[in-house]
Amino acid sequence: MIDVRRLLVCCLAGCSFDHGALAPDGAPDSLPDAAPTMATLFVADYQAGQLHRIQLARGAEPAITLSLALPGALSPVYLPATGELLVGELANARIDRFATPLATPMFDDAITGVGLDANISKMAVVDGELWVTNPLGANVDRLAFDAAGTPSMVDAVGVVNGRGLVYVPATRDVFVTQCCSTNVIQHYVFDNHVVATKEPVSDNGLNNPHGLVMLPWFELLVANAGDSSILRFRIDGAGNATPNGVITGNGLSVPIDLALTPWGELYVTNLGTGTLSRFTFDESHTAVAGGTFAIPGAIALAWTALVESE
């Protein structure tokens, strides 16, 4: 059995990884026993103009610890290197920077320019760079920060109708969803700061796909906003995706983003109802509905950022 957390640390430290070394039979059956039992989830509600901070704990109900007024808040991302929270805006081509987001968030300037357009979608830290899904620019911007924290554009990956993005450090895979009428998942491998394009995923029921998350047994989940479901794709040792069923019900209503806790609980933002759907997975990897969590006053929940507790 592969210890995903140890493998992830190894790859972040600079070791190489061969997709072929990961046979399907070698995929882990569950999360490591030493996984953290607490996490913080940031959820953006662009219509209500709120950024919510939610405390998560294994075996406990979620608890809202902060609701920050932030007009147009659309897409948060946490930067482990600096401890900052960045929040992309819907109407403006800017990313707000907040220091100490796990305590009292303090606004600390904004990122503008560097190729950004309005309607900033999912952002993720990819091997030290910040990747920003930039649908109005038909690309994913790659940003790097210097020692003073000043960002600059490294390059851009052309992606029409880009929405969701996930990076898998253990394999260096990057998956980017293309929403609306495109209905494709682009697949890249990012190694030594070089982007290699792989075979995309198309058809297979994709209907306005948005957020993604990779499960520890190398199964890719995709929020399928067009039919209020979550598609499942098995990722083999070569990085190829095979359809593996669908998750429905449990309050899913125009799902936008997916967040997986260290203990294996899945949270899904619902644009249609302003709620979070919760799922766990049993030993056979079957999704088990865990009900929904309502955020008072929520209107249109969008992208998330999950921060593991130490």
Backbone bond lengths (Angstrom), bond angles and torsions (degrees), N, CA, C in turn:
res aa  C-N    CA-C-N  psi(-1)  N-CA   C-N-CA  omega(-1)  CA-C   N-CA-C  phi
1 M - - - 1.456 - - 1.522 110.14 -
2 I 1.326 117.73 135.14 1.449 122.52 -179.13 1.520 109.92 -87.30
3 D 1.316 117.35 130.49 1.458 122.72 174.24 1.522 106.88 -85.62
4 V 1.334 116.94 102.12 1.452 121.41 -173.88 1.515 111.75 -61.49
5 R 1.330 118.02 -38.97 1.461 119.98 -177.26 1.532 110.90 -66.22
6 R 1.338 117.95 -39.64 1.461 120.44 177.49 1.520 110.41 -67.46
7 L 1.339 116.11 -40.16 1.456 120.15 179.16 1.518 110.40 -64.31
8 L 1.333 117.20 -40.90 1.451 121.98 179.43 1.524 110.20 -61.35
9 V 1.332 117.02 -45.92 1.461 120.71 179.55 1.519 110.69 -61.48
10 C 1.322 116.34 -40.91 1.463 120.69 178.90 1.519 110.88 -59.20
11 C 1.333 116.36 -46.33 1.453 119.76 -176.86 1.521 111.54 -68.17
12 L 1.338 117.31 -37.46 1.453 119.68 177.60 1.522 110.83 -64.75
13 A 1.332 115.63 -27.55 1.462 119.39 -179.91 1.518 111.91 -78.95
14 G 1.349 116.34 -8.61 1.452 118.47 172.52 1.514 115.25 114.77
15 C 1.317 119.62 4.82 1.458 119.15 179.19 1.517 109.89 -74.89
16 S 1.312 116.69 162.15 1.454 120.68 179.37 1.516 109.62 -89.71
17 F 1.336 114.89 162.71 1.460 119.66 -179.60 1.512 108.73 -140.71
18 D 1.294 116.18 134.46 1.456 122.45 179.40 1.515 108.29 -109.50
19 H 1.366 116.30 119.34 1.461 118.96 177.83 1.521 111.31 -53.60
20 G 1.316 115.71 -36.30 1.451 118.61 -176.72 1.506 113.49 -65.94
21 A 1.338 116.54 -19.37 1.461 119.75 179.75 1.510 112.23 -76.09
22 L 1.332 116.49 -11.69 1.454 120.26 -178.33 1.520 109.09 -104.98
23 A 1.313 116.35 88.17 1.454 120.24 177.51 1.512 109.52 -76.72
24 P 1.364 118.28 149.21 1.456 120.03 179.29 1.518 112.95 -53.32
25 D 1.335 117.56 -36.95 1.459 119.68 -178.57 1.519 111.78 -69.74
26 G 1.337 116.96 -16.17 1.452 119.77 -179.48 1.510 113.65 -92.17
27 A 1.332 117.97 0.19 1.455 120.40 -178.89 1.516 110.25 -68.89
28 P 1.346 116.84 144.91 1.458 119.86 -178.17 1.516 111.47 -68.85
29 D 1.325 117.03 150.06 1.451 121.96 179.39 1.517 112.25 -86.15
30 S 1.325 118.07 -20.99 1.451 120.50 -176.41 1.514 109.52 -157.87
31 L 1.335 114.95 176.17 1.451 119.81 176.16 1.513 110.38 -73.54
32 P 1.342 118.20 153.51 1.456 120.86 179.41 1.519 111.82 -60.68
33 D 1.341 116.35 148.88 1.454 120.74 -178.85 1.524 111.87 -63.34
34 A 1.328 117.66 -26.61 1.456 121.46 -175.42 1.525 112.89 -87.45
35 A 1.324 118.01 11.58 1.455 120.56 -178.59 1.521 110.87 -61.61
36 P 1.345 118.00 144.27 1.465 120.72 176.87 1.527 111.44 -57.86
37 T 1.315 116.30 155.33 1.469 121.28 -177.99 1.519 112.56 -111.02
38 M 1.334 117.44 6.05 1.454 121.29 177.01 1.523 109.41 -138.39
39 A 1.332 115.39 152.11 1.461 121.06 178.48 1.519 108.61 -158.03
40 T 1.319 115.24 164.85 1.461 121.66 176.41 1.517 108.41 -119.95
41 L 1.331 116.05 131.92 1.458 121.69 -179.40 1.524 109.15 -114.79
42 F 1.328 115.93 123.63 1.462 121.49 173.23 1.527 107.89 -99.41
43 V 1.338 116.12 131.71 1.461 121.86 -177.48 1.524 108.87 -129.77
44 A 1.329 116.75 127.94 1.464 121.66 -179.94 1.522 110.76 -95.99
45 D 1.323 116.02 139.39 1.465 123.57 174.61 1.526 106.60 -126.08
46 Y 1.324 116.17 97.56 1.459 119.32 -171.77 1.523 112.79 -72.73
47 Q 1.346 118.29 -28.94 1.461 119.28 179.92 1.523 111.68 -76.50
48 A 1.318 116.95 -37.71 1.461 120.22 177.13 1.524 111.98 -81.82
49 G 1.336 116.98 -12.07 1.456 120.25 -178.70 1.511 112.47 65.94
50 Q 1.335 116.30 45.13 1.458 121.64 -176.32 1.527 110.66 -132.64
51 L 1.329 114.46 145.64 1.456 121.28 168.02 1.522 106.79 -118.35
52 H 1.327 116.39 118.23 1.463 121.70 -176.21 1.524 110.36 -100.78
53 R 1.323 115.51 139.48 1.462 122.07 173.30 1.526 107.78 -112.66
54 I 1.328 115.86 123.75 1.464 121.66 -173.44 1.519 109.33 -123.16
55 Q 1.319 116.19 127.81 1.462 121.35 176.73 1.521 109.11 -85.56
56 L 1.326 116.72 127.10 1.456 122.75 178.87 1.519 109.09 -115.07
57 A 1.326 115.92 141.99 1.462 121.01 177.37 1.518 108.60 -146.01
58 R 1.306 115.61 142.64 1.460 120.61 -179.17 1.528 109.97 -60.91
59 G 1.336 116.43 127.25 1.450 121.65 177.89 1.512 115.06 78.95
60 A 1.342 117.80 7.77 1.462 120.92 -178.08 1.527 109.92 -126.14
61 E 1.331 115.72 162.66 1.449 120.67 176.65 1.529 110.02 -78.08
62 P 1.322 117.48 146.12 1.464 120.05 176.54 1.528 110.68 -61.29
63 A 1.326 116.18 151.66 1.462 121.18 179.26 1.522 109.36 -135.78
64 I 1.323 116.79 124.55 1.461 121.22 177.29 1.522 108.65 -75.53
65 T 1.318 116.88 123.43 1.464 120.92 -179.10 1.524 112.61 -108.05
66 L 1.334 117.11 -11.09 1.463 120.08 179.42 1.520 109.11 -165.74
67 S 1.327 115.96 139.39 1.461 122.21 169.19 1.521 106.61 -128.62
68 L 1.318 115.57 111.38 1.458 122.35 -173.05 1.522 109.75 -102.57
69 A 1.335 116.51 125.95 1.459 120.33 176.88 1.521 109.42 -69.08
70 L 1.318 115.55 119.58 1.463 120.69 -178.09 1.531 108.23 -151.26
71 P 1.330 117.76 90.86 1.465 121.15 -176.22 1.525 112.43 -52.85
72 G 1.332 114.85 130.85 1.456 120.21 177.30 1.504 115.63 74.28
73 A 1.348 117.87 12.79 1.473 120.29 -179.85 1.519 109.93 -57.95
74 L 1.319 117.18 123.18 1.459 120.18 -173.82 1.521 113.63 -124.91
75 S 1.340 117.90 -43.73 1.468 118.55 -169.63 1.529 111.46 -144.02
76 P 1.339 118.19 103.58 1.463 120.81 176.75 1.528 112.11 -88.71
77 V 1.326 115.63 153.85 1.463 121.41 171.39 1.522 107.35 -150.10
78 Y 1.324 116.35 142.26 1.461 121.99 -179.39 1.522 108.94 -101.49
79 L 1.340 116.18 134.57 1.460 121.71 177.67 1.524 109.07 -103.12
80 P 1.326 119.10 102.64 1.469 120.85 -178.22 1.525 113.23 -59.99
81 A 1.323 117.52 -32.82 1.464 120.48 -175.66 1.522 112.53 -65.24
82 T 1.331 117.00 -31.74 1.467 120.88 -177.21 1.518 113.04 -115.79
83 G 1.334 117.20 -11.91 1.461 120.02 -176.34 1.515 112.97 73.78
84 E 1.330 117.78 17.35 1.466 122.08 180.00 1.524 111.08 -91.35
85 L 1.325 115.18 155.12 1.455 122.19 167.68 1.521 107.26 -111.99
86 L 1.323 116.33 127.40 1.455 122.05 175.59 1.520 108.51 -106.54
87 V 1.330 116.56 141.09 1.464 120.75 -179.08 1.523 109.11 -132.68
88 G 1.331 116.05 115.67 1.455 121.12 176.42 1.517 110.83 -78.86
89 E 1.328 116.32 146.41 1.457 121.56 -178.18 1.528 111.11 -102.20
90 L 1.343 114.32 157.31 1.457 120.41 -179.98 1.526 111.54 -78.90
91 A 1.338 116.84 -53.87 1.463 120.48 -171.02 1.520 113.52 -87.34
92 N 1.325 117.43 -17.68 1.462 120.66 -175.09 1.525 111.03 -118.40
93 A 1.327 115.16 147.47 1.467 120.59 179.12 1.520 108.88 -84.86
94 R 1.332 115.96 68.75 1.457 119.97 -177.81 1.519 110.58 -152.86
95 I 1.323 113.93 155.26 1.457 121.92 176.32 1.523 107.12 -122.96
96 D 1.333 116.63 119.34 1.458 121.50 179.19 1.525 110.32 -80.40
97 R 1.337 115.95 141.19 1.466 121.87 -179.28 1.531 109.13 -111.11
98 F 1.338 115.53 131.77 1.458 121.01 178.84 1.527 109.42 -126.10
99 A 1.327 115.96 127.89 1.459 121.41 172.15 1.525 109.11 -86.46
100 T 1.312 117.03 159.07 1.480 125.70 177.91 1.530 112.87 45.17
101 P 1.330 118.81 52.06 1.468 120.24 -177.68 1.519 114.18 -68.21
102 L 1.335 118.14 -20.64 1.460 120.59 -179.49 1.525 111.70 -85.97
103 A 1.325 116.59 -6.68 1.467 121.78 175.91 1.528 107.28 -116.59
104 T 1.326 117.37 -108.00 1.462 121.61 173.99 1.522 108.31 -106.39
105 P 1.335 118.41 107.12 1.463 120.15 -177.53 1.528 111.22 -60.72
106 M 1.326 115.61 134.01 1.459 122.02 179.51 1.524 108.68 -122.95
107 F 1.341 115.58 119.85 1.461 119.48 178.28 1.527 109.50 -61.34
108 D 1.327 115.43 132.92 1.464 120.09 -173.44 1.522 110.08 -140.26
109 D 1.327 116.15 60.48 1.458 122.09 176.20 1.534 110.91 85.32
110 A 1.310 115.30 176.79 1.461 121.97 179.83 1.516 109.30 -139.61
111 I 1.312 115.22 152.94 1.464 122.06 176.62 1.524 107.89 -98.45
112 T 1.311 117.08 124.20 1.460 122.30 175.95 1.529 108.27 -132.27
113 G 1.319 115.42 171.98 1.462 118.45 -177.70 1.514 110.54 68.71
114 V 1.320 117.59 -136.40 1.475 125.85 -178.97 1.531 112.31 39.72
115 G 1.335 116.70 37.13 1.453 121.07 174.98 1.506 115.77 82.77
116 L 1.332 118.51 4.64 1.459 120.94 -175.49 1.523 111.88 -77.88
117 D 1.334 115.40 144.64 1.456 123.12 171.09 1.524 108.07 -119.76
118 A 1.330 116.72 174.37 1.459 120.72 175.11 1.531 110.05 -68.45
119 N 1.333 115.99 173.03 1.471 122.62 179.93 1.524 111.19 61.67
120 I 1.333 115.46 46.10 1.465 120.56 178.68 1.523 109.10 -65.29
121 S 1.322 117.04 123.43 1.464 121.01 -177.98 1.528 110.05 -99.74
122 K 1.310 118.57 -148.12 1.463 121.59 -170.09 1.532 111.81 -57.47
123 M 1.327 114.32 138.03 1.464 121.59 174.65 1.523 108.45 -121.26
124 A 1.324 116.38 149.66 1.463 120.76 179.29 1.519 109.60 -152.46
125 V 1.325 115.37 149.08 1.458 121.26 173.15 1.526 107.68 -83.52
126 V 1.326 115.93 121.40 1.462 122.28 -176.75 1.527 108.29 -121.57
127 D 1.319 115.77 100.42 1.464 121.64 177.55 1.529 112.01 49.96
128 G 1.321 116.22 47.52 1.453 121.38 176.54 1.510 115.43 90.40
129 E 1.327 118.13 -14.66 1.459 121.80 175.80 1.527 109.50 -96.80
130 L 1.330 116.43 159.18 1.455 121.26 171.06 1.521 108.09 -102.46
131 W 1.336 115.83 118.18 1.458 120.92 177.16 1.524 108.10 -99.78
132 V 1.328 115.78 129.36 1.460 122.56 -175.40 1.524 109.06 -121.38
133 T 1.316 116.61 116.63 1.462 120.32 176.15 1.525 107.95 -73.23
134 N 1.310 115.72 119.23 1.464 123.20 -168.07 1.528 108.59 -124.27
135 P 1.354 118.32 76.86 1.466 120.20 -169.92 1.525 114.79 -62.20
136 L 1.329 118.16 -35.06 1.464 118.82 -179.91 1.522 111.60 -68.99
137 G 1.311 116.99 -24.49 1.458 120.97 175.18 1.511 113.17 -91.75
138 A 1.350 116.58 0.10 1.467 122.33 -179.47 1.523 111.81 54.85
139 N 1.350 115.86 41.54 1.456 118.69 179.36 1.522 110.59 -157.60
140 V 1.315 114.52 175.09 1.460 123.00 168.37 1.519 106.12 -115.40
141 D 1.331 116.32 116.18 1.460 120.61 -179.61 1.524 110.33 -79.32
142 R 1.321 116.16 137.46 1.465 122.52 173.66 1.523 108.43 -106.25
143 L 1.333 116.12 115.18 1.454 121.31 -178.06 1.523 110.20 -112.70
144 A 1.315 115.81 143.63 1.464 122.06 174.48 1.522 108.26 -122.92
145 F 1.331 116.14 152.04 1.459 121.73 -179.65 1.525 109.37 -114.57
146 D 1.337 116.07 136.15 1.459 118.89 176.45 1.530 110.06 -83.90
147 A 1.319 117.18 -174.71 1.464 121.21 -175.71 1.519 112.34 -62.87
148 A 1.333 117.21 -24.84 1.462 121.00 179.26 1.521 112.55 -89.47
149 G 1.348 116.79 0.34 1.454 120.45 179.64 1.511 114.22 85.15
150 T 1.329 117.49 12.22 1.459 121.47 179.53 1.526 109.92 -86.03
151 P 1.349 117.36 126.01 1.465 119.30 -177.74 1.522 112.66 -85.31
152 S 1.309 115.68 153.30 1.457 122.53 172.35 1.520 107.92 -146.10
153 M 1.333 115.75 154.13 1.461 118.88 179.83 1.520 110.34 -80.85
154 V 1.322 115.21 128.43 1.460 121.33 175.65 1.518 109.98 -85.89
155 D 1.325 115.18 -45.68 1.459 121.78 -176.70 1.519 106.96 -173.35
156 A 1.317 116.50 179.42 1.458 121.92 175.62 1.520 108.93 -139.61
157 V 1.315 115.29 142.22 1.462 122.20 177.08 1.523 107.28 -103.78
158 G 1.318 117.79 121.91 1.455 121.13 -177.65 1.521 112.17 -69.33
159 V 1.336 116.40 117.34 1.465 122.14 178.54 1.529 108.01 -143.61
160 V 1.322 117.66 114.54 1.461 122.19 177.40 1.526 109.28 -80.31
161 N 1.330 117.07 137.09 1.471 122.32 178.27 1.528 112.78 58.20
162 G 1.319 117.12 34.60 1.459 119.76 178.95 1.519 112.01 -66.61
163 R 1.314 116.85 143.12 1.462 121.51 179.01 1.532 111.43 -136.09
164 G 1.342 117.39 -75.34 1.452 120.82 -176.95 1.516 111.85 -90.51
165 L 1.348 115.11 157.09 1.467 120.58 -179.44 1.513 108.46 -152.44
166 V 1.328 116.25 135.06 1.464 120.14 174.86 1.525 108.70 -139.15
167 Y 1.327 115.08 140.18 1.466 122.12 176.69 1.516 108.22 -113.70
168 V 1.341 115.87 134.49 1.459 122.11 179.90 1.527 107.22 -111.72
169 P 1.332 118.85 97.21 1.468 120.62 -174.73 1.525 113.77 -57.89
170 A 1.333 117.57 -35.24 1.460 120.49 -175.81 1.523 112.61 -61.68
171 T 1.326 116.85 -30.82 1.463 120.92 -177.72 1.522 112.94 -119.55
172 R 1.332 116.65 -6.52 1.465 124.28 -177.70 1.525 112.28 64.63
173 D 1.315 117.08 22.11 1.460 121.11 174.85 1.524 110.28 -78.67
174 V 1.321 115.84 143.36 1.461 122.96 170.96 1.524 107.41 -126.16
175 F 1.330 116.04 128.10 1.458 121.24 176.69 1.526 108.33 -116.76
176 V 1.340 116.58 134.29 1.462 122.34 -179.56 1.524 108.48 -129.39
177 T 1.331 116.87 124.71 1.461 119.83 178.65 1.522 110.65 -84.77
178 Q 1.324 114.51 146.33 1.457 122.34 173.11 1.521 107.52 -115.42
179 C 1.318 115.54 117.53 1.461 120.84 -169.51 1.521 111.90 -87.80
180 C 1.332 112.84 -164.58 1.461 123.66 172.00 1.528 110.15 57.59
181 S 1.315 118.50 -127.19 1.464 119.99 -176.29 1.519 113.00 -87.02
182 T 1.340 118.01 -5.10 1.468 119.81 -178.29 1.521 110.75 -76.10
183 N 1.338 117.36 -51.69 1.467 123.01 173.22 1.531 113.29 55.06
184 V 1.321 114.86 55.72 1.462 121.85 179.35 1.522 108.17 -137.43
185 I 1.336 116.44 150.46 1.458 121.83 170.52 1.521 107.29 -112.31
186 Q 1.322 116.52 114.08 1.454 120.58 176.70 1.528 109.41 -79.23
187 H 1.331 115.45 144.59 1.462 121.46 -176.51 1.528 108.64 -126.91
188 Y 1.334 115.19 126.89 1.462 121.27 178.43 1.526 109.31 -130.89
189 V 1.313 115.38 159.25 1.464 121.65 167.87 1.522 106.73 -119.73
190 F 1.325 115.94 128.38 1.464 122.12 -176.45 1.517 108.48 -113.22
191 D 1.323 116.47 104.14 1.465 121.10 -175.92 1.523 109.14 -132.91
192 N 1.330 116.70 129.80 1.465 121.72 -177.96 1.528 111.22 54.08
193 H 1.336 115.13 36.42 1.464 123.41 177.69 1.528 112.78 62.68
194 V 1.320 115.20 27.67 1.459 121.93 173.76 1.525 108.12 -117.37
195 V 1.338 116.37 131.19 1.459 121.78 -178.86 1.524 109.51 -95.93
196 A 1.337 116.41 120.78 1.465 121.81 175.66 1.525 108.56 -109.96
197 T 1.320 116.78 128.99 1.458 121.53 -178.83 1.521 110.44 -85.54
198 K 1.325 116.61 130.53 1.455 122.77 179.23 1.529 109.98 -111.43
199 E 1.324 115.63 -177.74 1.459 121.03 -178.44 1.527 109.87 -67.61
200 P 1.347 118.00 125.12 1.462 119.65 179.17 1.526 111.79 -76.19
201 V 1.315 115.67 165.98 1.462 122.61 176.00 1.520 107.49 -104.92
202 S 1.326 117.23 127.88 1.457 120.82 179.28 1.524 109.39 -138.41
203 D 1.340 115.13 170.43 1.467 121.41 -177.89 1.531 109.88 56.42
204 N 1.315 118.12 -137.39 1.469 122.84 177.02 1.528 112.82 53.68
205 G 1.340 116.57 31.06 1.461 119.98 175.78 1.506 115.16 86.38
206 L 1.330 119.55 3.46 1.460 120.95 179.34 1.527 110.13 -61.63
207 N 1.331 115.15 127.18 1.458 121.38 -176.66 1.530 108.34 -144.57
208 N 1.323 115.59 94.57 1.460 121.68 -176.75 1.530 111.29 58.58
209 P 1.338 118.21 57.53 1.467 120.89 -177.87 1.524 111.70 -70.01
210 H 1.328 115.29 144.84 1.461 121.01 179.80 1.529 110.19 -127.51
211 G 1.331 118.64 -109.22 1.456 121.34 -173.24 1.515 114.19 -69.91
212 L 1.346 114.91 157.48 1.461 121.55 178.82 1.522 109.74 -136.15
213 V 1.330 114.81 158.85 1.457 120.94 170.96 1.521 107.97 -151.78
214 M 1.331 116.44 146.06 1.463 121.00 177.71 1.521 109.13 -102.15
215 L 1.330 116.48 126.37 1.456 121.41 176.65 1.527 109.77 -80.65
216 P 1.338 118.29 159.37 1.470 120.85 -175.33 1.518 114.10 -61.69
217 W 1.333 117.70 -24.57 1.467 119.96 179.08 1.538 110.18 -92.70
218 F 1.321 116.72 24.33 1.460 124.17 175.21 1.524 112.01 58.46
219 E 1.317 112.85 54.46 1.458 121.87 170.76 1.524 107.08 -120.78
220 L 1.321 116.02 126.72 1.456 121.99 -177.83 1.524 109.56 -92.94
221 L 1.338 116.21 124.91 1.458 121.66 175.35 1.522 108.88 -102.53
222 V 1.341 116.10 139.92 1.462 121.58 -176.58 1.523 109.26 -130.90
223 A 1.336 116.61 124.48 1.464 121.01 175.29 1.523 108.62 -71.39
224 N 1.324 116.00 114.02 1.459 122.77 -175.90 1.527 107.69 -100.46
225 A 1.334 116.09 84.69 1.465 120.60 -170.73 1.519 112.95 -63.05
226 G 1.332 117.49 -30.40 1.452 120.66 -175.04 1.505 114.95 -66.85
227 D 1.340 118.34 -26.25 1.466 118.94 177.21 1.528 111.84 -130.07
228 S 1.334 116.27 22.82 1.473 122.12 173.45 1.526 112.12 51.78
229 S 1.314 115.03 55.27 1.461 120.57 179.14 1.526 109.32 -144.57
230 I 1.329 115.22 175.37 1.461 121.86 173.92 1.519 107.37 -123.61
231 L 1.317 116.44 119.96 1.457 120.62 178.60 1.521 109.85 -86.62
232 R 1.337 115.32 147.35 1.458 121.93 -179.39 1.528 109.03 -117.04
233 F 1.343 116.35 133.17 1.457 121.98 177.78 1.522 108.94 -131.25
234 R 1.318 116.03 126.89 1.460 121.49 175.09 1.526 108.16 -81.16
235 I 1.337 117.18 129.49 1.459 121.88 179.16 1.525 108.55 -103.60
236 D 1.338 116.78 119.32 1.461 119.56 -176.52 1.531 110.70 -85.57
237 G 1.332 115.61 -177.04 1.455 120.75 -175.95 1.511 114.11 -63.65
238 A 1.332 117.86 -20.50 1.462 121.48 178.12 1.522 112.26 -94.26
239 G 1.339 116.88 1.11 1.456 120.72 179.97 1.509 114.07 87.48
240 N 1.341 117.86 8.78 1.457 121.17 179.76 1.524 110.81 -82.80
241 A 1.339 116.20 145.46 1.467 122.04 -176.86 1.521 111.02 -103.38
242 T 1.335 115.69 133.16 1.459 122.48 176.63 1.523 108.68 -124.44
243 P 1.345 119.18 129.20 1.467 120.55 179.37 1.524 111.20 -55.25
244 N 1.328 116.09 139.17 1.464 120.66 -175.35 1.524 111.58 -139.71
245 G 1.331 116.46 35.62 1.458 119.50 174.81 1.518 113.20 103.83
246 V 1.323 114.91 -173.61 1.454 121.77 -174.95 1.524 109.47 -145.84
247 I 1.318 116.42 147.14 1.466 122.96 175.71 1.522 107.51 -110.09
248 T 1.334 116.62 128.71 1.461 121.30 -179.60 1.526 109.44 -132.66
249 G 1.327 115.11 173.72 1.466 120.34 175.48 1.514 113.38 75.26
250 N 1.323 115.21 -162.55 1.470 123.48 178.65 1.527 112.05 55.66
251 G 1.330 115.91 38.57 1.454 120.61 174.37 1.507 115.96 82.82
252 L 1.330 118.69 4.60 1.463 119.95 179.37 1.526 109.92 -60.98
253 S 1.328 116.23 123.23 1.460 121.68 -178.33 1.528 108.84 -148.18
254 V 1.317 115.48 99.59 1.464 122.79 -173.45 1.536 109.63 53.09
255 P 1.326 117.32 63.55 1.467 120.36 -179.08 1.527 111.12 -66.22
256 I 1.334 115.16 138.13 1.460 120.23 -176.95 1.519 112.38 -111.45
257 D 1.333 117.42 -51.31 1.461 118.54 -174.76 1.519 110.81 -133.90
258 L 1.338 114.85 158.65 1.457 123.32 -178.63 1.522 108.76 -125.30
259 A 1.330 115.94 138.79 1.468 121.04 176.22 1.518 108.13 -136.18
260 L 1.330 116.45 130.35 1.460 122.09 -177.84 1.523 109.44 -111.46
261 T 1.332 116.60 124.54 1.460 120.43 178.32 1.524 110.24 -76.29
262 P 1.334 117.86 163.04 1.469 120.17 178.42 1.518 113.25 -61.33
263 W 1.334 118.04 -23.47 1.473 120.44 -179.76 1.529 111.78 -96.63
264 G 1.326 117.48 10.38 1.452 120.90 169.35 1.505 116.68 90.77
265 E 1.325 118.70 18.29 1.461 121.09 175.76 1.521 108.81 -95.02
266 L 1.331 115.53 132.60 1.456 121.83 -177.30 1.525 109.92 -100.33
267 Y 1.328 115.86 130.43 1.462 122.44 174.48 1.523 108.58 -113.89
268 V 1.341 116.04 135.16 1.461 122.16 -176.75 1.524 108.87 -126.31
269 T 1.326 117.51 125.53 1.465 119.99 175.74 1.524 109.75 -81.81
270 N 1.332 115.59 136.31 1.458 121.98 179.58 1.525 109.90 -111.80
271 L 1.324 115.60 112.57 1.455 120.87 177.95 1.523 110.88 -65.59
272 G 1.337 116.60 -34.05 1.456 120.76 -173.59 1.512 114.98 -73.24
273 T 1.333 117.96 -26.54 1.466 120.26 -174.29 1.521 114.07 -126.17
274 G 1.316 118.47 -8.80 1.456 119.95 -177.23 1.512 113.03 68.39
275 T 1.324 117.12 32.21 1.463 121.72 179.03 1.527 110.00 -124.23
276 L 1.330 114.86 168.75 1.456 122.32 172.72 1.518 108.78 -111.02
277 S 1.324 117.63 125.36 1.465 121.82 172.26 1.517 108.64 -89.13
278 R 1.347 116.00 141.90 1.468 121.10 -176.00 1.529 109.77 -120.59
279 F 1.330 115.61 137.70 1.460 121.68 177.80 1.526 109.43 -139.28
280 T 1.324 115.35 151.41 1.457 121.80 165.93 1.526 107.15 -123.78
281 F 1.328 116.98 177.13 1.459 121.48 -179.60 1.518 108.66 -130.60
282 D 1.343 115.99 132.93 1.460 119.54 -179.60 1.527 110.40 -83.53
283 E 1.326 116.59 -173.32 1.464 120.67 -175.22 1.520 113.03 -63.45
284 S 1.334 116.71 -24.32 1.465 119.93 178.36 1.530 111.81 -93.77
285 H 1.341 116.04 8.44 1.464 123.91 178.68 1.523 112.74 71.36
286 T 1.318 117.08 18.99 1.460 121.40 173.90 1.525 109.29 -77.12
287 A 1.332 116.36 134.08 1.464 120.47 179.06 1.524 110.06 -72.12
288 V 1.321 115.95 132.41 1.463 122.89 179.82 1.524 108.03 -115.78
289 A 1.339 116.57 119.49 1.459 121.09 -178.58 1.518 110.81 -64.21
290 G 1.325 116.18 135.12 1.461 121.49 179.98 1.509 112.99 -119.30
291 G 1.350 116.61 18.57 1.451 120.10 179.41 1.520 112.22 82.53
292 T 1.320 115.66 -170.34 1.458 121.32 -178.62 1.524 110.46 -123.72
293 F 1.316 114.57 159.45 1.465 121.57 176.58 1.517 107.47 -122.00
294 A 1.320 116.08 122.91 1.462 121.46 -178.18 1.524 110.44 -96.19
295 I 1.318 115.99 134.33 1.460 122.36 174.91 1.524 107.54 -101.72
296 P 1.318 118.74 117.84 1.469 120.57 -178.20 1.527 112.36 -54.71
297 G 1.327 115.66 129.29 1.456 120.89 177.62 1.508 115.20 79.70
298 A 1.326 117.43 1.03 1.467 119.88 -179.02 1.521 110.76 -68.52
299 I 1.323 115.99 145.13 1.465 121.07 179.90 1.523 111.04 -120.73
300 A 1.319 116.82 -55.36 1.469 120.68 -174.40 1.524 109.20 -141.27
301 L 1.322 116.49 88.51 1.460 120.65 -179.70 1.527 109.93 -72.68
302 A 1.318 115.65 137.06 1.465 120.13 -175.67 1.521 110.79 -122.12
303 W 1.335 117.80 -114.50 1.456 121.77 -171.46 1.524 111.95 -86.83
304 T 1.324 115.28 160.53 1.464 121.65 -174.31 1.529 111.01 -129.82
305 A 1.321 114.64 166.19 1.468 122.22 168.96 1.515 107.22 -142.45
306 L 1.327 117.09 125.80 1.456 121.60 -179.69 1.522 109.61 -108.71
307 V 1.326 115.53 131.53 1.461 121.94 -179.32 1.521 108.35 -118.39
308 E 1.333 116.95 119.14 1.458 120.91 178.34 1.519 110.40 -73.70
309 S 1.330 116.32 143.15 1.458 120.79 174.24 1.516 109.50 -78.18
310 E 1.321 115.81 150.31 1.466 120.28 178.64 1.525 110.59 -69.78
